[in-house]
């Protein structure tokens, strides 16, 4: 077995377990301890793992964020299912905030309730909802981030602070025991203000976002009321979420994922 094949086996194991030890690597790949260590050194050089005493784990901190179109395509089947399910949580007449995440865009696409007032910093969500005649849209002002197709900045935060809504639907770049996090400071400040202005905070996230931490912390887990996710959530993260008395909604039949 070539090194790249062995490294793939290690990463596949880590996708389902918190850690891996040298003995497990030797057994899975039928290699010596020295070869197993060399494979871990290579994986660490590539930024894929963090070596630990006697083994390795996946890195919790990450800074890799794709542009909006790339994120929209990634795990789009699961995101669509999560968004469709979350849209059923909106009642006629609700005043809501929809942030500019790709998963939340699927909420807008599946919105079936009537006479809603929607505040958003997403130009795509505003465009989608403009097709619904009975929906009032407040598109926040500020600077346009072309890469992520969202409005941000001090003016955006100031405008959000003028509103009060029933529900906030928020995407997550990273969610861990430390809370929600995002890679950009301005985005984190805006999301934090959105949370303050909402009676109920609903986080939508596919299971790939769990156990990841980005540069800017948004909030602790106790600021969240509901998490909507897919069936691949690991047991450890499930217990952490439930320990904070967060209502965990797992979308039925959401294991499959598009390539």
C-alpha positions as CSV (number, residue, x, y, z in Angstrom):
1,X,0.0,0.0,0.0
2,X,1.4,3.4,-1.0
3,X,1.7,6.3,1.5
4,X,-1.2,8.3,0.0
5,X,-3.4,5.2,0.3
6,X,-2.3,4.7,3.9
7,X,-3.0,8.4,4.8
8,X,-6.5,8.1,3.3
9,X,-7.2,5.2,5.6
10,X,-6.0,7.2,8.6
11,X,-8.1,10.2,7.7
12,X,-11.2,8.0,7.1
13,X,-10.8,6.5,10.6
14,X,-10.4,10.0,12.1
15,X,-13.6,11.2,10.4
16,X,-15.5,8.8,12.7
17,X,-13.3,8.8,15.8
18,X,-11.8,11.5,18.0
19,X,-8.3,10.1,18.0
20,X,-6.1,7.4,16.5
21,X,-3.1,5.7,18.1
22,X,0.0,4.2,16.5
23,X,-1.1,0.6,17.3
24,X,-4.4,1.1,15.4
25,X,-2.5,2.6,12.4
26,X,-0.1,-0.3,12.3
27,X,-2.9,-2.8,12.4
28,X,-5.1,-1.1,9.8
29,X,-2.3,-0.5,7.3
30,X,-0.1,-3.5,8.2
31,X,3.0,-1.4,8.7
32,X,5.7,-0.9,11.3
33,X,5.6,1.8,14.0
34,X,8.3,3.8,12.1
35,X,6.2,3.8,8.9
36,X,3.1,4.8,10.9
37,X,5.0,7.7,12.4
38,X,6.3,8.9,9.0
39,X,2.7,8.8,7.7
40,X,1.6,11.0,10.6
41,X,4.5,13.4,10.1
42,X,3.4,13.8,6.4
43,X,-0.2,14.3,7.3
44,X,0.8,17.0,9.9
45,X,2.9,18.8,7.3
46,X,-0.1,18.9,5.0
47,X,-2.2,20.3,7.9
48,X,-4.6,17.3,7.9
49,X,-3.9,16.2,11.5
50,X,-2.3,17.2,14.8
51,X,0.1,14.7,16.2
52,X,-0.4,13.7,19.8
53,X,1.4,11.6,22.3
54,X,1.2,8.1,20.8
55,X,-1.1,9.0,17.9
56,X,-3.0,11.8,16.2
57,X,-6.3,13.8,16.1
58,X,-8.0,16.0,13.6
59,X,-7.3,19.8,14.1
60,X,-10.0,21.7,15.8
61,X,-8.9,25.1,14.6
62,X,-9.3,25.8,10.9
63,X,-9.1,28.9,8.6
64,X,-10.2,27.4,5.3
65,X,-13.4,29.0,4.0
66,X,-14.5,28.6,0.4
67,X,-16.4,31.2,-1.6
68,X,-20.2,31.2,-1.6
69,X,-20.7,29.2,-4.8
70,X,-18.3,26.5,-3.6
71,X,-20.0,26.3,-0.2
72,X,-23.4,26.1,-1.8
73,X,-22.4,23.1,-3.8
74,X,-20.6,21.3,-0.9
75,X,-23.0,18.9,0.8
76,X,-25.8,20.6,-1.1
77,X,-28.2,17.6,-0.7
78,X,-27.9,17.6,3.1
79,X,-28.1,21.4,3.3
80,X,-31.2,21.4,1.2
81,X,-32.9,18.9,3.5
82,X,-31.9,20.9,6.6
83,X,-33.1,24.1,5.1
84,X,-36.4,22.6,4.0
85,X,-37.0,21.2,7.5
86,X,-36.1,24.5,9.2
87,X,-38.5,26.4,7.0
88,X,-41.4,24.5,8.7
89,X,-40.4,26.2,11.9
90,X,-41.6,29.5,10.5
91,X,-45.2,30.5,11.2
92,X,-47.5,32.9,9.3
93,X,-46.7,36.4,10.4
94,X,-43.3,35.6,12.0
95,X,-40.7,38.3,11.9
96,X,-37.3,36.6,11.2
97,X,-33.7,37.2,10.5
98,X,-32.0,35.0,7.9
99,X,-28.2,35.3,7.9
100,X,-26.1,34.9,4.7
101,X,-25.1,31.2,5.1
102,X,-25.6,28.8,2.2
103,X,-27.8,26.4,4.4
104,X,-30.1,29.3,5.4
105,X,-30.6,30.1,1.7
106,X,-32.4,26.8,1.4
107,X,-34.8,28.1,4.2
108,X,-35.7,31.0,1.9
109,X,-36.2,28.7,-1.1
110,X,-38.6,26.5,0.9
111,X,-40.5,29.2,2.8
112,X,-44.2,28.3,2.7
113,X,-45.6,30.5,5.4
114,X,-47.3,33.8,4.7
115,X,-47.0,37.4,5.7
116,X,-43.5,37.2,7.0
117,X,-41.2,40.0,7.6
118,X,-37.6,39.0,6.8
119,X,-34.4,40.9,7.7
120,X,-31.3,39.6,5.9
121,X,-27.7,40.6,4.9
122,X,-27.8,38.1,2.0
123,X,-28.3,39.5,-1.5
124,X,-29.2,36.0,-2.8
125,X,-31.8,35.4,-0.1
126,X,-33.3,38.8,-0.7
127,X,-33.6,38.0,-4.4
128,X,-35.2,34.6,-3.7
129,X,-37.8,36.1,-1.3
130,X,-38.6,39.0,-3.7
131,X,-40.6,36.4,-5.7
132,X,-43.0,36.0,-2.7
133,X,-45.5,38.8,-2.9
134,X,-46.7,38.5,0.7
135,X,-43.2,38.7,2.2
136,X,-41.7,42.0,3.4
137,X,-37.9,42.1,3.0
138,X,-35.5,44.4,4.8
139,X,-32.1,44.1,3.1
140,X,-29.4,45.4,5.4
141,X,-27.1,48.2,4.1
142,X,-23.3,48.3,4.3
143,X,-20.4,47.0,2.3
144,X,-20.8,44.1,-0.1
145,X,-18.5,41.1,0.3
146,X,-18.4,39.7,-3.3
147,X,-16.8,36.4,-2.3
148,X,-19.5,35.6,0.2
149,X,-22.3,37.6,-1.4
150,X,-23.2,39.2,1.9
151,X,-23.5,42.7,3.4
152,X,-21.3,43.5,6.4
153,X,-19.8,46.4,8.3
154,X,-20.6,48.8,11.1
155,X,-23.6,50.2,9.3
156,X,-25.0,46.7,8.9
157,X,-24.6,46.0,12.7
158,X,-26.2,49.4,13.5
159,X,-29.2,48.6,11.4
160,X,-29.7,45.2,12.9
161,X,-29.8,46.7,16.4
162,X,-33.0,48.6,15.4
163,X,-34.9,45.4,14.9
164,X,-36.6,42.8,17.1
165,X,-37.7,39.5,15.7
166,X,-39.3,36.2,16.7
167,X,-36.6,33.9,15.2
168,X,-33.1,34.0,13.9
169,X,-31.9,31.3,11.4
170,X,-28.1,31.2,11.6
171,X,-25.6,29.1,9.7
172,X,-22.4,27.9,11.4
173,X,-18.8,27.8,10.1
174,X,-17.8,26.0,13.2
175,X,-19.6,24.6,16.2
176,X,-17.8,23.0,19.2
177,X,-18.0,22.8,23.0
178,X,-16.6,26.4,22.9
179,X,-19.5,27.7,20.9
180,X,-20.1,29.1,17.5
181,X,-17.2,30.6,15.5
182,X,-16.5,32.2,12.2
183,X,-13.2,33.1,10.4
184,X,-13.9,36.9,10.0
185,X,-14.3,39.4,12.8
186,X,-16.9,41.6,11.1
187,X,-19.1,38.6,10.4
188,X,-18.9,37.4,14.0
189,X,-19.9,40.9,15.3
190,X,-22.9,41.0,13.0
191,X,-24.0,37.5,14.0
192,X,-23.6,38.4,17.7
193,X,-25.9,41.4,17.2
194,X,-28.4,39.3,15.3
195,X,-28.6,36.9,18.3
196,X,-29.3,39.8,20.7
197,X,-32.2,40.9,18.5
198,X,-33.9,37.5,18.4
199,X,-36.2,35.8,20.8
200,X,-35.2,32.3,19.5
201,X,-31.9,31.4,17.9
202,X,-32.0,28.5,15.5
203,X,-28.6,27.2,14.2
204,X,-28.6,25.2,10.9
205,X,-25.5,23.1,10.4
206,X,-24.5,20.0,8.6
207,X,-22.4,17.6,10.7
208,X,-19.1,18.5,9.0
209,X,-19.1,21.8,10.9
210,X,-19.1,20.1,14.3
211,X,-15.8,20.1,16.4
212,X,-14.4,22.9,14.3
213,X,-13.2,26.2,15.7
214,X,-12.5,29.4,13.7
215,X,-10.7,32.6,14.6
216,X,-13.7,34.7,15.8
217,X,-16.0,33.4,18.5
218,X,-19.7,34.4,18.0
219,X,-21.3,33.0,21.1
220,X,-21.4,30.3,23.7
221,X,-23.7,27.3,23.2
222,X,-26.1,28.6,25.9
223,X,-27.1,31.4,23.5
224,X,-28.6,28.8,21.1
225,X,-32.2,27.5,21.4
226,X,-32.4,24.9,18.6
227,X,-29.8,23.1,16.4
228,X,-31.0,21.5,13.2
229,X,-28.6,19.1,11.7
230,X,-28.2,15.7,9.9
231,X,-28.0,12.2,11.1
232,X,-24.2,12.1,10.9
233,X,-23.7,14.1,14.1
234,X,-21.3,12.2,16.4
235,X,-22.5,11.0,19.8
236,X,-20.0,13.2,21.7
237,X,-21.2,16.4,20.1
238,X,-24.8,15.3,20.5
239,X,-24.3,15.0,24.2
240,X,-22.6,18.4,24.4
241,X,-25.4,20.1,22.6
242,X,-28.1,18.4,24.8
243,X,-26.2,19.2,28.0
244,X,-26.8,22.9,27.2
245,X,-30.5,22.2,27.0
246,X,-30.5,23.0,23.3
247,X,-33.3,21.3,21.4
248,X,-31.6,19.1,18.8
249,X,-33.6,18.5,15.7
250,X,-32.1,15.8,13.4
251,X,-33.5,15.8,9.9
252,X,-34.8,12.3,9.0
253,X,-33.1,10.5,6.1
254,X,-30.2,13.0,5.9
255,X,-27.3,10.5,5.9
256,X,-26.7,10.5,2.1
257,X,-24.6,13.3,0.6
258,X,-23.9,14.4,-2.9
259,X,-20.3,14.1,-4.2
